[in-house]
C-alpha cells in the first residue's frame, strides 16, 4: 500500500486534500503537530488508529516515521449512499469481503466495469486500498468505477436490501450453482477472500449463496477469475432478457 511516513509528510498530504485511507499513530505520541493531524483527519473523515511503535516500524520498514504513517489512496472512496442514488431497476454492485491483494482488487475493478457494474463496496479494514497498484492493474478502470468504503460490510448489505437489492454471495462449498439464480433485477454480488471465504455475518445476510462448479484437483478459483465468471453470467442473462 502507498505510504507516507513522518509528521510533515502526513500533515501536508491532509492539508492538500490528498485521498488518505487511514492514519496510524504510535501510542503515546503527543504534541501540537500530532494534534493538528488528528484535527485535520477528523475534519476529512479519515480513520485514525493507534498502535504500538513496533507495528509502525514494521509497516514502514524503518524507524524514521516519527510515530505517524498515512496509507494513501490513488482516488477517494465514495459513500455507499452515493451508489444508492441510482434508482435503476437493474443496478449491479460488487461487494468484496476481505480482498487484501491489490492485484486481485485491480483485476476485479477492471472486470466489473467491463460487465457494466455500477460500483464496488469494500470494508475499511481487511481490504486492499485504492492505491496506485490497484489503479495500474485495473488498466484505468478505477478512474471510471466508483468505490464505496464502509465500516461494516454486513450493515451495508442490510442497506442494500432495504433498497430492493437481491444479495448473492459466492462461496466454494455452496450447494446452489451460480447459473441457477436470476440476476435481472437490482443485484449485489458478494465475493470473499480465497483463504477464508465470506465472513459468517456477511454470509448470513446474503439472500443466496452460490458456487462455481470445478473439476480436477483444484477446488477453487482465483477470486478475480471467479468474479469474471459470475459477472458475465449476469451480462448473458440480461442480454438474453432484452
C-alpha positions in Angstrom: 0.0 0.0 0.0 1.3 3.5 -0.7 2.6 5.1 2.5 3.5 8.5 3.7 5.8 8.4 6.8 6.6 11.3 9.1 4.7 14.1 10.7 5.4 16.7 8.0 4.5 14.4 5.0 1.2 13.3 6.6 0.3 16.8 7.6 1.0 18.2 4.1 -1.0 15.4 2.4 -4.0 16.1 4.6 -3.8 19.9 4.1 -3.5 19.4 0.3 -6.6 17.2 0.2 -4.8 14.1 -1.0 -7.0 10.9 -0.6 -5.9 9.2 2.6 -7.3 5.8 3.5 -6.2 5.7 7.1 -3.5 7.1 9.5 -1.7 5.1 12.1 -0.1 6.9 15.1 2.2 5.4 17.7 0.7 5.0 21.2 2.0 7.8 23.5 2.7 10.1 20.6 1.8 13.7 21.6 2.4 17.3 20.6 0.8 20.2 18.8 1.6 18.8 15.3 0.2 15.4 16.1 -2.9 17.1 17.4 -3.1 19.1 14.1 -3.0 15.8 12.2 -5.8 14.5 14.4 -7.9 17.6 13.8 -7.3 17.5 10.0 -8.1 13.8 9.8 -11.3 14.3 11.8 -12.5 17.1 9.6 -11.9 15.0 6.5 -13.4 11.8 7.9 -10.1 9.9 7.7 -9.8 6.9 10.1 -7.0 7.1 12.7 -5.7 4.1 14.6 -3.2 4.0 17.5 -0.8 1.1 17.5 2.5 0.1 19.2 5.6 1.8 17.7 6.9 -1.6 16.6 3.9 -2.0 14.4 4.8 1.3 12.6 8.4 0.1 12.3 7.3 -3.0 10.5 4.9 -1.1 8.3 7.4 1.5 7.2 10.4 -0.8 7.1 12.4 1.7 9.3 12.2 3.7 12.5 12.2 7.1 10.7 8.5 7.7 10.7 8.2 10.0 13.7 5.4 7.9 15.1 3.0 8.8 12.2 2.2 6.9 9.0 -0.6 7.5 6.5 -1.8 5.0 3.9 -2.6 7.0 0.8 -5.1 6.2 -2.0 -4.9 6.9 -5.7 -8.5 8.1 -5.6 -11.0 9.0 -2.9 -13.7 6.4 -2.0 -17.3 7.5 -2.1 -20.1 6.8 0.5 -22.4 3.9 -0.1 -25.3 6.3 -0.2 -23.7 7.8 -3.4 -24.1 4.4 -5.0 -27.7 4.1 -3.9 -28.7 7.4 -5.5 -29.2 5.5 -8.8 -32.7 4.1 -9.0 -32.1 1.7 -11.9 -34.1 -1.5 -11.8 -31.1 -3.4 -12.9 -28.3 -1.8 -10.8 -25.3 -4.1 -10.2 -22.9 -3.7 -7.3 -19.9 -5.9 -6.3 -19.1 -6.2 -2.6 -15.7 -7.5 -1.6 -15.2 -9.2 1.8 -11.6 -9.3 2.8 -9.9 -9.0 -0.6 -6.5 -7.8 0.6 -4.4 -8.3 -2.5 -4.2 -5.1 -4.6 -3.7 -7.1 -7.8 -6.9 -9.0 -7.2 -8.8 -5.8 -6.4 -7.5 -4.1 -9.5 -8.5 -7.1 -11.7 -12.0 -7.2 -10.2 -12.4 -3.4 -10.8 -11.5 -3.9 -14.4 -13.8 -6.8 -14.9 -16.7 -5.2 -13.0 -16.5 -2.1 -15.2 -16.4 -4.2 -18.4 -19.5 -6.1 -17.1 -21.5 -2.9 -16.6 -21.3 -2.8 -12.8 -22.3 0.5 -11.2 -19.9 0.4 -8.3 -17.8 -1.6 -5.8 -18.1 -1.7 -2.0 -15.1 -2.6 0.2 -14.7 -2.5 4.0 -12.3 -0.1 5.7 -10.4 -3.0 7.3 -9.3 -6.3 5.8 -9.2 -4.8 2.3 -6.7 -3.5 -0.2 -6.9 0.2 -0.5 -7.3 2.3 -3.7 -3.6 2.5 -4.3 -1.5 3.2 -7.4 -1.0 -0.6 -7.8 -4.8 -1.1 -7.9 -5.2 1.7 -10.4 -2.4 0.3 -12.6 -3.8 -3.3 -12.6 -7.3 -2.1 -13.3 -5.9 -0.6 -16.6 -7.6 2.7 -16.0 -11.0 1.2 -14.8 -10.6 2.6 -11.3 -10.9 6.1 -12.7 -14.4 5.3 -14.0 -15.9 3.0 -11.4 -16.9 4.4 -8.0 -15.8 2.5 -5.0 -17.5 2.9 -1.6 -15.7 2.2 1.6 -17.8 1.1 4.6 -17.1 0.4 8.3 -19.3 -2.7 8.4 -20.0 -4.8 5.3 -22.8 -6.7 7.0 -24.6 -3.4 7.7 -24.0 -2.3 4.1 -25.8 -5.4 2.9 -28.8 -4.5 5.1 -28.8 -1.0 3.5 -28.8 -2.6 0.0 -31.7 -5.0 0.9 -33.7 -2.0 2.2 -33.5 -0.6 -1.3 -34.7 -3.8 -3.0 -31.3 -5.4 -3.9 -31.0 -9.1 -4.0 -27.7 -10.0 -2.4 -25.9 -13.1 -3.7 -22.8 -14.4 -2.0 -20.2 -16.6 -3.9 -18.6 -19.4 -1.9 -16.7 -22.5 -2.9 -18.9 -25.0 -1.0 -22.4 -23.6 -1.6 -25.0 -26.1 -2.9 -26.7 -23.8 -5.4 -25.0 -23.4 -8.8 -24.3 -19.8 -9.8 -26.3 -20.3 -13.0 -29.5 -21.1 -11.1 -30.1 -17.6 -9.9 -32.0 -14.8 -11.7 -29.7 -11.8 -11.9 -32.0 -9.5 -13.9 -33.1 -7.1 -11.1 -31.1 -5.0 -8.6 -28.3 -7.3 -7.7 -25.3 -7.2 -5.4 -22.6 -9.9 -5.7 -20.5 -10.6 -2.6 -17.0 -12.1 -3.1 -14.9 -13.4 -0.2 -11.2 -13.9 0.0 -9.6 -17.1 -1.3 -8.3 -18.1 2.1 -11.3 -17.6 4.4 -14.3 -17.0 2.1 -17.2 -15.0 3.3 -17.2 -13.9 7.0 -20.1 -15.5 8.9 -22.0 -12.3 9.5 -21.8 -11.4 5.8 -22.8 -14.9 4.6 -25.9 -14.9 6.9 -27.2 -11.7 5.3 -27.0 -12.9 1.7 -30.3 -14.0 0.1 -28.5 -16.8 -1.7 -25.0 -18.3 -1.6 -23.8 -19.9 -4.8 -20.8 -21.7 -6.1 -18.9 -22.2 -9.4 -18.5 -26.0 -10.0 -15.0 -27.1 -10.8 -13.4 -30.4 -11.7 -10.0 -31.9 -11.2 -7.7 -31.5 -8.2 -8.1 -27.7 -7.9 -11.1 -27.0 -5.8 -11.3 -23.2 -6.0 -10.6 -20.4 -8.5 -8.7 -17.2 -8.1 -11.2 -14.6 -6.8 -10.8 -12.2 -9.7 -11.4 -15.1 -12.2 -14.5 -16.2 -10.2 -15.7 -12.6 -10.3 -15.4 -12.6 -14.1 -17.4 -15.8 -14.5 -20.3 -14.6 -12.3 -20.4 -11.1 -13.7 -20.5 -12.2 -17.3 -23.2 -14.7 -16.4 -25.2 -11.7 -15.3 -24.4 -10.0 -18.6 -25.5 -13.1 -20.5 -28.8 -13.3 -18.6 -29.6 -9.6 -19.0 -28.8 -9.6 -22.7 -31.0 -12.7 -23.3 -33.8 -11.0 -21.4 -33.7 -8.0 -23.7 
